[in-house]
Amino acid sequence: MSAKLSDEWTPASVERALKRNNPKTLAVVVINVVLSSEDFEFAQDLCIRLARHPDEWVRGNAILGFGHLARLDRKLDRKRVRPLILAARHDPSKIVRGQTECAMSDTRTFLRWRWPRT
C-alpha cells in the first residue's frame, strides 16, 4: 500500500523535506504523516528516522508520533520503537521528555506496554 497523505505531503514531498532538513518543516511533516497516512510502515519509519534528529522539536514530535500510531493503529514495532522511547526519556530537552511521557501513556493504554519507573 502506498502512503496517502494530505495534498501537501506526498511521499515524494516528504523525501524532499527530509533532504532539505528544515527543522520547522520536519516537525510538522512527521505529525502530518502520522495522522494522515494510510501506510502504517511509512509513518512508523519516518518517526524512527526522525527520533534522533538534532532538533528538539523534530525529535519530540517523532516520539509523540509513536503514541499517535499506537492510538490510531494499535501497533508498533516493539523491537525498533521501544528503545527509542526509552532513550528519549533521558533526552536533555524538556520538550522531548514531555512528548515522551505522552507516547509512553499512549503505548501503555493502547498496546499494554509496561515502562520502568524513573
N, C-alpha and C positions, 0 to 999 in steps of 0.2 A: 504494500500500500504506500502510495506517495503522500508526502505531507501536504495537507490542505490548510493554508493559513489565511489570515486576512489578506485583502488585495495588496496591502503594503508590504507584507513579509512573506514572500515566496521562498522556497528552499534556496534558490539562486541568490536572492537578495540577502538572505541570512548569511550565506557564504561570503558575499561581498562585504557585509558588515563585519564579519569576523576578520577578514583580511585588512580592512581599514582600522580595526581595533580602536574605535572611538568609544570610551567608557560610557558616556551618556547614552549613546545609541544601544550598546550591548546590554546595558542594564534594563532597557525597555524591551529589546528584542527577546531576551530569554523569557520574560514573563508572558509576552505576547504569544510566543511559540507554545509554551506550556499550556496556556489557556485556550488556544485556538487550533492547535494541530490535531488532526485525526490520526497522526502517526506517533504512537507512544515512543517507539525506539528513537525516532528523530528528536523528539523533545527531551527524552532522558539523556541521550548522547550529548545534546547541546548543554544541558545542565552540568554534566560530567566535565565537558571541555572547559566550562567557564568557572567551575567551583574553585579553581586555584588561580584565577586571574589576579593580576596585581592590584586592580581597583577594588576597593571595599564594597562599593555598590553593586558591581558586577558579580563579585563573589557571593555577596549576601543574597542577591536575587536568584542566583543559580541554586543556592542551598534552599531558599524558600520554594523554588520551583519543584524540588523533590517533594516537599509537603503537598503542594498542589497536585502533583501527579499521584501521590498516594491517595488523596481525597477523590480525585476525578476518575482515576483508572484502577484504583485498588491493587496496584502492583508497583514494584521497583526491583531492580536487580540488586539484591541484598549484598552480594559479594563486592560489587563495584561502588555502590552508593553509601552503604553504612560507614565505611572508613572515612569517606569524605565528610559526612555529617559529624562523626566523632572528632575529626581534626578541626572542623570549623568551630566546635565548642570552645576551643582554646585559641581562636584567632585573636590577634591583638586589637581588632576593630570591634567596638560595641555594636556597630551596625550588623556585622556578620554574626556575632554571637546572638543578637536579638532575633535575626532571621532563622538562626539555627534552632532556637527554642521553639519557634513556630513549626519548623519542619519536624522536629522531634515529637511535638504534640500530635501533629497530623499522622506521622508514621506509627505512633503509639496507638492512636484511635482507630485508624483505618487498616493498618497492616498488623497490628498487635506486636509491634517491635518493642522490646524492652531495652531501656537505656540505663547505664550505670549512673548512680548519683554522683554529683560533683562534690 
